[in-house]
Amino acid sequence: MTRLLVALLLPGAAALGAALALLPPAKVLLALAALLPLPLILRDFRVGVVLLTLALPVSTMLPSLRGLNLLNYLTFATLAAFALRAAFDRRHAVAWLPAPVWWGFVLPVTVGIVVAWPHIPEGVRNYPALADARAIYEPTAYLLSRHVKPLLYWLGYAFLLANAVRASARPERFIALLSVSALLPALAVFGTVARYPGTLGELAGDREFMAPRGLHANEFGLLLALACGPLLFVAAGSARPRWRLGAAVVLAVVFCGVLLTFSRGALLACAVTLGGFLWHQRRIKTMVGVAAGVLLFALAAPQALQDRLGTGMRAGAIGDATDVQRDELTAGRVHGWTLLAPEVLDSPWIGRGLGSTQWSAAVAAGLYRANHPHNIYLEVLMDLGLLGFAAMAACYAFFLRRLRALADEPALGPELRSFFLGARWALWGALAMAVTTAYYMPNPAQTYLWFALGMAFAFAPAAVPACAGVTDARRAAAAAAAP
């Protein structure tokens, strides 16, 4: 195995050395820093999984070098390392992505890109102010950016993570990896807020203040809210005090990050997760403590945050939602939905293709400018039709059932069971936030959803006994402790 790796690396190293000689010194250092982990990844693909877990949520902030996209490099290197391991080491069965992912997610979006293909160039006409519209709406580039790359990055990541967890003697350590990873986007929010030139009130009203970091503030909110669920349940459900303390500290930091995004949708997602937590706890002491914490937060929250949460909360606000100028409650979303909803009737069964908002009649007439409808459910109906919507609904129902089954799996330790239960409620929170947010295709804001799904695919109920970290002794102990 080692000799094979050397034989594969030598020609590549020679070509790389020749290429680096042509680059400026700063880019040479960047390329070397990116390539240094390659030997470690090829030796153990789990190193690549760790790096991807750290890189994906902040991928929009990573430095780039033409010809060396960091995510491409990490993904392909880790897949290559895993393929070599699978070919030469058959001690561990491969954890494949389950069938509902393929027929409930990949198949509908693949049909969506086929349906979209003849419409894609219309984006150049519909977005005349977009400087690089021709590059964006060139069909092959659109195919790669909207279909190939999202599926490659996040489905590939879930597949690699599932196999890394399956091969690990202590799979609960991946929960610690999630904790470290979630701190990175939270710190990015803190840094952006600290450097904002205006007041906190001005920042709350500036919904593009996170744009220099590559994502909308609402997307950062979703990203962090998806991490809050597992952290909350692990902080309460772990059997080890150090785990409870660590998860609680990280949860506090991450939740502060959610607050500083001023995303009402992300706070709704967190509220759904908290509601699920209280439902499962059902303890008077816990409920009183949470109620006291919420009351203290309401009294001590900065005025800018209180104003943001109260935006549009006035008499007649719902009636004004049909008028884009007066719709403070939904920031014009309802008005946009009324413009875009008729598009569903144009092709009700299979939709009008991936990204169909961009060639909708409302956009073509200049009545709507965004490239998505700010509602994932409407977006799926427009893009994929009723058949695609039904397939995706079945796929997400499968995810929820899988997470619930693993949360009740006696062969798993309390940390893993708590993680899966928290991930399930975080997914419910994300589905609630989906009413006012964008993009059902995988993206950096969904990283911790795909992290949870990768963990779940490793611990499929039928495969739990095959996982390296679930020994016969632990299963027997769990069975003995079960009521």
Secondary structure by P-SEA (a helix, b strand, c coil): caaaaaaaaaaaaaaaaaaaaaccaaaaaaaaaaacaaaaaaacaaaaaaaaaacccccccccccccccaaaaaaaaaaaaaaaaaaccccccccccccccccccaaaaaaaaaaacccccccccccccccccccccaaaaaaaacccccccaaaaaaaaaaaaaaaccccaaaaaaaaaaaaaaaaaaaaaaaaccccaaaaaacccccccccccaaaaaaaaaaaaaaaaaaacccccaaaaaaaaaaaaaaaaaaaaaccaaaaaaaaaaaaaaaaaaccaaaaaaaaaaaaaaaaaccaaaaaaaacccccccccccccccccccccaaaaaaaaccccccccccccccccccccccccccccccccccccaaaaaaacccaaaaaaaaaaaaaaaaaaaaaaacccccaaaaaaaaaaaaaaaaaaaaccccccccccccaaaaaaaaaaaaaaccccccccccccaaaaaaaaaacc
